[in-house]
Amino acid sequence: MFGGNEWLIVAVVALVLFGGSQLPKLAKNLGSAQKEFKKGLAEGKEDEETPSASTTPPASSGTPAAKETPSDN
C-alpha cells in the first residue's frame, strides 16, 4: 500500500503540522481511542451473544387502540 518514501513524507508533514512536542500526545490519544473502540466492539459482541433475560416485549403507548362501535343500521 505505502512504501518507505510515502511514510517518510507523511511523517515530515505530520511533524510540520503538529510540531515535535505534540506528536507524542497525538499518538497517545490515538492509542487510547483505538483501545476504547476495541473494548466497545467486544462489549457489543458479548451483548449480542448472550441475550438478556430481562428483555420484555415493547410496552403499549398508553393510548387505547381505536375501538369500533356498532353501527345503528
Summary of the structure (lengths in Angstrom):
residues: 73
radius of gyration: 28.2
end to end distance: 78.8
largest distance: 88.1
contacts: 97
relative contact order: 0.05
helix: 58%
strand: 0%
